[in-house]
């Protein structure tokens, strides 16, 4: 993952409401979740939710799909895995106590 993509993802998750939305969406895996369910669960105004969903989509952390007239949002788990791998990329490489590379 490029540093710019990582920064965009972290920027997106650094806002409380977006982090709450993302954590809720990720609970539903590939099934996804509709905005109505999110509004009921998170108790936030619909225009606020729309703003934060568009920000998360732009960052690549979630995506939307249409089924008939309904939209469903799901987490891009590959993107999340890439972000975690980015953080762990150089894990323990300077640990002088270990002769071999540790798996973090």
SULNOR-V765232 format. One record per residue. N is the residue number from 1. SS is DSSP state (helix for helix, strand for strand, loop for the rest). NEAR is the number of other C-alpha atoms within 8 Angstrom. D_LAST is the distance of its C-alpha to the last C-alpha in whole Angstrom. Layout:
n=<N & N>
ss=<SS & SS>
near=<NEAR & NEAR>
d_last=<D_LAST & D_LAST>
This chain:
n=<1 & 2 & 3 & 4 & 5 & 6 & 7 & 8 & 9 & 10 & 11 & 12 & 13 & 14 & 15 & 16 & 17 & 18 & 19 & 20 & 21 & 22 & 23 & 24 & 25 & 26 & 27 & 28 & 29 & 30 & 31 & 32 & 33 & 34 & 35 & 36 & 37 & 38 & 39 & 40 & 41 & 42 & 43 & 44 & 45 & 46 & 47 & 48 & 49 & 50 & 51 & 52 & 53 & 54 & 55 & 56 & 57 & 58 & 59 & 60 & 61 & 62 & 63 & 64 & 65 & 66 & 67 & 68 & 69 & 70 & 71 & 72 & 73 & 74 & 75 & 76 & 77 & 78 & 79 & 80 & 81 & 82 & 83 & 84 & 85 & 86 & 87 & 88 & 89 & 90 & 91 & 92 & 93 & 94 & 95 & 96 & 97 & 98 & 99 & 100 & 101 & 102 & 103 & 104>
ss=<loop & loop & helix & helix & helix & helix & helix & helix & helix & helix & helix & helix & helix & loop & loop & helix & helix & helix & helix & helix & helix & helix & helix & helix & helix & helix & helix & loop & helix & helix & helix & loop & strand & loop & helix & helix & helix & helix & helix & helix & helix & helix & loop & loop & loop & helix & helix & helix & helix & helix & helix & helix & helix & helix & helix & helix & helix & helix & helix & loop & loop & strand & strand & strand & strand & strand & strand & loop & loop & strand & strand & strand & strand & strand & strand & loop & helix & helix & helix & helix & helix & helix & helix & helix & helix & helix & helix & helix & loop & loop & loop & loop & loop & loop & loop & loop & loop & loop & loop & loop & loop & loop & loop & loop>
near=<7 & 5 & 6 & 6 & 9 & 11 & 8 & 9 & 12 & 8 & 8 & 12 & 10 & 8 & 8 & 7 & 7 & 13 & 11 & 9 & 12 & 12 & 8 & 9 & 13 & 10 & 6 & 10 & 9 & 6 & 6 & 12 & 11 & 10 & 10 & 6 & 8 & 12 & 12 & 7 & 6 & 8 & 7 & 7 & 7 & 7 & 6 & 8 & 11 & 8 & 8 & 11 & 10 & 8 & 9 & 13 & 11 & 7 & 11 & 10 & 13 & 12 & 10 & 9 & 7 & 8 & 7 & 4 & 5 & 7 & 10 & 12 & 13 & 15 & 13 & 10 & 7 & 6 & 9 & 9 & 8 & 9 & 11 & 8 & 8 & 9 & 8 & 8 & 6 & 6 & 9 & 9 & 7 & 4 & 6 & 5 & 4 & 7 & 5 & 4 & 7 & 8 & 5 & 5>
d_last=<18 & 20 & 20 & 23 & 22 & 19 & 22 & 24 & 22 & 21 & 24 & 25 & 23 & 24 & 27 & 28 & 30 & 28 & 25 & 27 & 28 & 25 & 23 & 27 & 27 & 23 & 25 & 27 & 25 & 27 & 30 & 30 & 32 & 35 & 36 & 39 & 36 & 34 & 37 & 38 & 35 & 34 & 38 & 38 & 40 & 40 & 41 & 38 & 36 & 37 & 36 & 32 & 32 & 33 & 31 & 28 & 29 & 30 & 26 & 25 & 23 & 26 & 29 & 32 & 35 & 38 & 40 & 44 & 44 & 41 & 38 & 34 & 31 & 28 & 24 & 23 & 20 & 19 & 19 & 17 & 14 & 15 & 15 & 11 & 10 & 12 & 10 & 7 & 9 & 9 & 6 & 7 & 10 & 13 & 12 & 15 & 15 & 13 & 15 & 12 & 9 & 6 & 4 & 0>
